[in-house]
Amino acid sequence: MDVTLERRVEILEENMEQLRDVPARLSAVESQIVQLRGDMQTGFSALRDEVRAGDESLRVEMRSCEDRLRTEMREGHDMLRVEMRELNDETRREMRELNDETRREMRELNDETRREMVRLNDETKVHMRVLHEELISRLALLQEGRSTSPRKSRRKTR
């Protein structure tokens, strides 16, 4: 490999720079999920409050009206319940779809992140092996240079 050590370090830095975005992207997904959860809780709370207020209002009106009005209100109330059930069912379907879509997106992002991490890890391993082999060959050259140079005799002093 004709790549200098400086360039290899630059390459490693570039690869690490790409990995720096991964936590931010995961945090963004997490904050979107938290925001969605909060929005859904707020929406359901408001829906419950509206339903409670509507039910109470209907009860007061039904008690104060004659039989004819009571009959009409009961019919209206029944229609409202059917509508509410339909809306509730529709809302649940939408929630399931959104939940499934969010889970699918999370899985895709997770899989993509894992693939990217494996790829970067593999690249790092290759670079480390190259550096290791280069170090071994340099040590071997240094060792050869020492074994071929004349040795000085050492005298023991007493």
Residue frames as qw, qx, qy, qz and C-alpha x, y, z in Angstrom:
[[0.000, 0.891, 0.453, 0.000, 0.00, 0.00, 0.00],
 [0.462, 0.323, 0.014, 0.825, 1.47, 3.33, -1.07],
 [0.292, -0.839, -0.248, -0.387, -0.64, 5.33, 1.38],
 [0.256, 0.426, -0.527, 0.689, 1.36, 7.28, 3.94],
 [0.310, -0.332, -0.768, 0.452, 0.73, 6.99, 7.62],
 [0.090, 0.228, 0.183, -0.952, -0.52, 10.58, 7.63],
 [0.454, -0.002, -0.472, -0.756, -3.09, 9.78, 4.92],
 [0.465, -0.229, -0.855, -0.013, -4.16, 6.66, 6.78],
 [0.142, -0.326, -0.591, 0.724, -4.77, 8.70, 9.90],
 [0.274, 0.165, -0.114, -0.941, -6.76, 11.18, 7.78],
 [0.490, -0.108, -0.724, -0.473, -8.83, 8.32, 6.39],
 [0.370, -0.313, -0.815, 0.317, -9.49, 7.02, 9.90],
 [0.017, 0.287, 0.335, -0.897, -10.49, 10.52, 11.02],
 [0.390, 0.052, -0.392, -0.832, -12.88, 10.82, 8.05],
 [0.496, -0.215, -0.822, -0.180, -14.43, 7.48, 8.93],
 [0.257, -0.343, -0.683, 0.591, -14.82, 8.52, 12.56],
 [0.161, 0.152, 0.009, -0.975, -16.41, 11.79, 11.40],
 [0.484, -0.131, -0.620, -0.604, -19.11, 9.77, 9.62],
 [0.472, -0.305, -0.809, 0.173, -19.81, 7.85, 12.85],
 [0.076, -0.116, -0.415, 0.899, -20.34, 11.07, 14.80],
 [0.418, -0.083, -0.251, -0.869, -23.71, 11.59, 13.06],
 [0.473, -0.200, -0.846, -0.145, -25.13, 8.26, 14.25],
 [0.203, -0.359, -0.705, 0.577, -25.93, 9.29, 17.87],
 [0.180, 0.244, 0.055, -0.951, -27.50, 12.54, 16.66],
 [0.455, -0.027, -0.615, -0.644, -29.68, 10.68, 14.19],
 [0.420, -0.288, -0.854, 0.112, -30.77, 8.21, 16.88],
 [0.082, -0.329, -0.487, 0.805, -31.49, 11.10, 19.25],
 [0.305, 0.115, -0.242, -0.914, -33.59, 12.77, 16.55],
 [0.503, -0.177, -0.763, -0.365, -35.64, 9.59, 16.08],
 [0.342, -0.316, -0.764, 0.446, -36.03, 9.24, 19.83],
 [0.057, 0.270, 0.264, -0.924, -37.21, 12.84, 20.23],
 [0.412, -0.008, -0.475, -0.777, -39.70, 12.38, 17.40],
 [0.488, -0.267, -0.829, -0.063, -41.12, 9.31, 19.14],
 [0.218, -0.333, -0.598, 0.695, -41.34, 11.17, 22.46],
 [0.200, 0.173, -0.047, -0.963, -43.07, 14.10, 20.74],
 [0.471, -0.123, -0.677, -0.551, -45.51, 11.75, 18.97],
 [0.405, -0.322, -0.818, 0.251, -46.33, 10.07, 22.28],
 [0.065, -0.319, -0.391, 0.861, -46.97, 13.44, 23.94],
 [0.319, 0.081, -0.318, -0.889, -49.15, 14.61, 21.05],
 [0.484, -0.208, -0.793, -0.308, -51.16, 11.41, 21.18],
 [0.303, -0.358, -0.729, 0.498, -51.66, 11.66, 24.96],
 [0.083, 0.259, 0.144, -0.951, -52.78, 15.28, 24.61],
 [0.398, -0.007, -0.538, -0.743, -55.16, 14.39, 21.82],
 [0.464, -0.285, -0.837, -0.054, -56.71, 11.52, 23.74],
 [0.185, -0.341, -0.579, 0.717, -57.04, 13.60, 26.87],
 [0.230, 0.192, -0.077, -0.951, -58.82, 16.34, 24.91],
 [0.463, -0.104, -0.709, -0.522, -61.03, 13.75, 23.22],
 [0.374, -0.331, -0.823, 0.271, -61.95, 12.25, 26.61],
 [0.028, -0.319, -0.362, 0.875, -62.72, 15.69, 28.00],
 [0.341, 0.093, -0.347, -0.869, -64.88, 16.52, 25.00],
 [0.471, -0.201, -0.818, -0.262, -66.73, 13.22, 25.27],
 [0.274, -0.357, -0.722, 0.525, -67.31, 13.69, 28.99],
 [0.103, 0.280, 0.136, -0.945, -68.50, 17.25, 28.46],
 [0.405, 0.008, -0.553, -0.728, -70.77, 16.16, 25.61],
 [0.420, -0.275, -0.865, -0.002, -72.23, 13.30, 27.62],
 [0.153, -0.376, -0.586, 0.701, -72.94, 15.51, 30.63],
 [0.215, 0.205, -0.122, -0.947, -74.52, 18.18, 28.45],
 [0.442, -0.107, -0.723, -0.520, -76.74, 15.59, 26.83],
 [0.336, -0.333, -0.836, 0.277, -77.85, 14.26, 30.21],
 [0.004, 0.347, 0.358, -0.867, -78.82, 17.71, 31.48],
 [0.349, 0.147, -0.347, -0.858, -80.78, 18.48, 28.32],
 [0.423, -0.154, -0.852, -0.269, -82.47, 15.07, 28.34],
 [0.214, -0.362, -0.763, 0.491, -83.65, 15.53, 31.94],
 [0.091, 0.394, 0.219, -0.888, -85.12, 18.97, 31.24],
 [0.330, 0.129, -0.523, -0.775, -87.06, 18.03, 28.08],
 [0.791, 0.046, 0.220, -0.570, -90.38, 16.29, 27.55],
 [0.801, -0.028, 0.598, 0.026, -90.71, 12.66, 26.45],
 [0.712, 0.685, 0.139, 0.066, -90.58, 13.61, 22.80],
 [0.160, 0.889, -0.409, 0.126, -87.39, 15.56, 23.26],
 [0.573, -0.495, 0.650, -0.069, -86.00, 12.77, 25.42],
 [0.867, 0.260, 0.423, 0.045, -86.69, 10.29, 22.64],
 [0.549, 0.818, -0.085, 0.148, -85.00, 12.52, 20.09],
 [0.139, -0.827, 0.526, -0.139, -82.03, 13.04, 22.40],
 [0.766, -0.249, 0.592, -0.011, -81.72, 9.33, 23.01],
 [0.814, 0.511, 0.242, 0.135, -81.69, 8.78, 19.25],
 [0.289, 0.899, -0.261, 0.199, -79.12, 11.54, 18.86],
 [0.460, -0.670, 0.570, -0.117, -77.11, 10.10, 21.72],
 [0.876, 0.034, 0.477, 0.059, -77.18, 6.68, 20.16],
 [0.671, 0.712, 0.042, 0.203, -76.05, 8.14, 16.86],
 [0.034, -0.893, 0.410, -0.183, -73.29, 9.97, 18.68],
 [0.697, -0.431, 0.572, -0.030, -72.15, 6.76, 20.32],
 [0.867, 0.346, 0.321, 0.160, -72.08, 4.98, 16.97],
 [0.415, 0.868, -0.135, 0.239, -70.12, 7.87, 15.54],
 [0.326, -0.792, 0.495, -0.149, -67.79, 7.87, 18.52],
 [0.848, -0.157, 0.503, 0.065, -67.24, 4.13, 18.16],
 [0.759, 0.585, 0.166, 0.232, -66.51, 4.58, 14.48],
 [0.157, 0.909, -0.285, 0.262, -64.15, 7.45, 15.24],
 [0.595, -0.609, 0.515, -0.093, -62.58, 5.45, 18.03],
 [0.896, 0.110, 0.402, 0.152, -62.10, 2.46, 15.74],
 [0.584, 0.761, 0.014, 0.280, -60.71, 4.70, 13.03],
 [0.141, -0.887, 0.388, -0.207, -58.39, 6.39, 15.51],
 [0.765, -0.389, 0.513, 0.014, -57.19, 3.02, 16.76],
 [0.850, 0.394, 0.262, 0.231, -56.55, 1.86, 13.21],
 [0.336, 0.880, -0.153, 0.297, -54.62, 5.02, 12.47],
 [0.423, -0.767, 0.460, -0.142, -52.65, 4.62, 15.69],
 [0.881, -0.108, 0.444, 0.123, -51.79, 1.03, 14.83],
 [0.714, 0.624, 0.125, 0.292, -50.71, 2.06, 11.35],
 [0.073, 0.911, -0.285, 0.287, -48.60, 4.92, 12.72],
 [0.654, -0.581, 0.479, -0.075, -47.16, 2.63, 15.37],
 [0.901, 0.141, 0.358, 0.201, -46.34, -0.04, 12.80],
 [0.537, 0.779, -0.009, 0.322, -44.83, 2.55, 10.48],
 [0.205, -0.875, 0.379, -0.219, -42.77, 4.02, 13.31],
 [0.797, -0.359, 0.484, 0.041, -41.54, 0.57, 14.31],
 [0.835, 0.421, 0.236, 0.262, -40.69, -0.25, 10.69],
 [0.296, 0.885, -0.168, 0.317, -38.78, 3.01, 10.33],
 [0.467, -0.749, 0.449, -0.139, -36.97, 2.38, 13.60],
 [0.894, -0.079, 0.417, 0.145, -36.02, -1.14, 12.48],
 [0.689, 0.646, 0.097, 0.314, -34.79, 0.21, 9.14],
 [0.021, 0.907, -0.302, 0.292, -32.75, 2.92, 10.86],
 [0.688, -0.547, 0.474, -0.060, -31.41, 0.37, 13.33],
 [0.900, 0.182, 0.333, 0.216, -30.50, -2.06, 10.53],
 [0.496, 0.803, -0.039, 0.329, -28.92, 0.73, 8.51],
 [0.252, -0.859, 0.390, -0.218, -26.93, 1.87, 11.53],
 [0.828, -0.319, 0.459, 0.048, -25.78, -1.67, 12.26],
 [0.827, 0.440, 0.206, 0.284, -24.72, -2.21, 8.64],
 [0.251, 0.892, -0.178, 0.332, -22.82, 1.08, 8.66],
 [0.495, -0.733, 0.443, -0.145, -21.14, 0.20, 11.96],
 [0.904, -0.052, 0.395, 0.155, -20.13, -3.24, 10.67],
 [0.671, 0.662, 0.074, 0.327, -18.79, -1.70, 7.47],
 [0.012, 0.901, -0.300, 0.313, -16.81, 0.92, 9.36],
 [0.716, -0.534, 0.446, -0.056, -15.57, -1.70, 11.82],
 [0.904, 0.216, 0.280, 0.238, -14.41, -3.88, 8.92],
 [0.447, 0.813, -0.093, 0.361, -12.62, -0.93, 7.36],
 [0.320, -0.831, 0.389, -0.235, -10.95, -0.16, 10.67],
 [0.879, -0.255, 0.397, 0.066, -9.84, -3.79, 11.03],
 [0.794, 0.497, 0.124, 0.328, -8.33, -3.71, 7.54],
 [0.170, 0.882, -0.229, 0.374, -6.47, -0.51, 8.33],
 [0.583, -0.677, 0.419, -0.162, -5.24, -1.93, 11.63],
 [0.938, 0.013, 0.301, 0.172, -4.04, -5.12, 9.94],
 [0.611, 0.692, -0.025, 0.383, -2.15, -3.11, 7.34],
 [0.114, -0.866, 0.341, -0.349, -0.52, -0.99, 10.03],
 [0.801, -0.447, 0.393, -0.069, 0.29, -4.09, 12.06],
 [0.907, 0.253, 0.205, 0.268, 1.87, -5.85, 9.08],
 [0.384, 0.819, -0.147, 0.400, 3.83, -2.74, 8.23],
 [0.411, -0.783, 0.391, -0.254, 5.13, -2.56, 11.80],
 [0.912, -0.194, 0.354, 0.071, 6.14, -6.22, 11.75],
 [0.786, 0.496, 0.077, 0.362, 8.01, -5.78, 8.47],
 [0.108, 0.875, -0.264, 0.391, 9.83, -2.71, 9.83],
 [0.649, -0.619, 0.418, -0.148, 10.78, -4.59, 12.98],
 [0.943, 0.094, 0.257, 0.189, 12.05, -7.44, 10.84],
 [0.553, 0.724, -0.083, 0.403, 14.18, -5.03, 8.81],
 [0.227, -0.837, 0.372, -0.332, 15.59, -3.52, 11.99],
 [0.851, -0.357, 0.384, -0.037, 16.33, -7.00, 13.32],
 [0.871, 0.380, 0.115, 0.290, 18.11, -7.94, 10.08],
 [0.267, 0.849, -0.217, 0.401, 20.19, -4.78, 10.30],
 [0.496, -0.716, 0.430, -0.239, 21.31, -5.68, 13.80],
 [0.925, -0.137, 0.351, 0.057, 22.17, -9.27, 12.97],
 [0.781, 0.510, 0.066, 0.354, 24.36, -8.35, 9.97],
 [0.056, 0.900, -0.289, 0.322, 26.38, -5.58, 11.69],
 [0.605, 0.221, -0.647, 0.408, 29.60, -6.64, 13.40],
 [0.650, -0.710, -0.256, -0.089, 29.24, -7.19, 17.07],
 [0.075, 0.733, -0.498, 0.458, 31.54, -5.55, 19.52],
 [0.675, -0.126, -0.688, 0.235, 33.03, -7.89, 22.01],
 [0.439, -0.768, 0.061, -0.463, 32.11, -7.12, 25.48],
 [0.476, 0.230, -0.719, 0.451, 34.56, -7.76, 28.24],
 [0.633, -0.668, -0.384, -0.078, 33.49, -8.57, 31.65],
 [0.154, 0.621, -0.432, 0.636, 35.05, -6.33, 34.21],
 [0.723, -0.410, -0.540, 0.130, 35.70, -7.68, 37.63]]
